[in-house]
Amino acid sequence: MTAAAVAPGAAAPVPGRDWRDRFYRSRDGILLHYREYGDPASPRAPALCLGGLTRNCQDFDLLARRLAQQRRVVCPDLRGRGESDRDPDWRNYRPEVYLDDLRQLAAVARVERAVVIGTSLGGVLAMAMGVAMPTMLKGVVLNDTGPEFDVAGIARIIDYVGEDLPQPDWDSAARHMADRFPHLSKRGDDIWRRLVHNSYRQGPDGRLHVNWDINLARGLKRLVRGPLPDLWPYYRSLKHVPVLALRGAWSDVVTAAALDRMAAEKPDLIAVTVRDVGHAPTLEEPEAEAALNDFLADL
């Protein structure tokens, strides 16, 4: 069954809610979820927000509400995350499959051209779209991501992704995240609470479980057993596309040297380092918000 054959479903609008929850099916039958904000008839290019490895559409909520004042915003949950189905075959957790899901999303949601805002894995997918779907890219925001990664940061992420340690309550979940990611606790209380609530959901046992399929780690481990793939050709596919690159100053995933090389490879790159944050900026930091506003103004 193709995406074109599946009408995007949505619950009736909820008073006070600024988004619409919609669902569609991938070509292999996985039920996938996305949130849509703003006016679908807006003349501005829509924003397509792609989250990190374990993240979901909720991470973009504040950004999406702000951008929706001028443009439509589409925030998908990749398969295995958030409200999207978990894939029974963990081998499908790989970029080629995600890209095909995004093709189906573009068809169902009628997104012909967009500004893609990608955090971590989402940015890798944005670069790959430069090869697989080049005409769709109006602009790209790479949030603490790029064609080159620090191996130490990747190892830390793999270790975290593959475990589900159920927590009895939200305070315990917050302490657990603070222990695993001490740099996150430096952020404001409101941002911290949102990160924790976006990372867990209550299971049938009444306990809080991570809001992703822990089998994501199996595919990632297989990927890094050998040399990491060369992503520079994907980055170079953005040669003629406006690109903003944001890097957390404390990031252990994207190094300052990698960002410098990205700027050397693409002289018109807008590169911004966000202070006092690691992997990855929430895009609500003053430097990130200002850079996004300037970058999106003419797109």
Order of alpha helices (4+ residues) and beta strands (2+ residues): beta-beta-beta-beta-alpha-beta-alpha-beta-alpha-beta-alpha-alpha-alpha-beta-beta-alpha-alpha-beta-alpha-beta-alpha
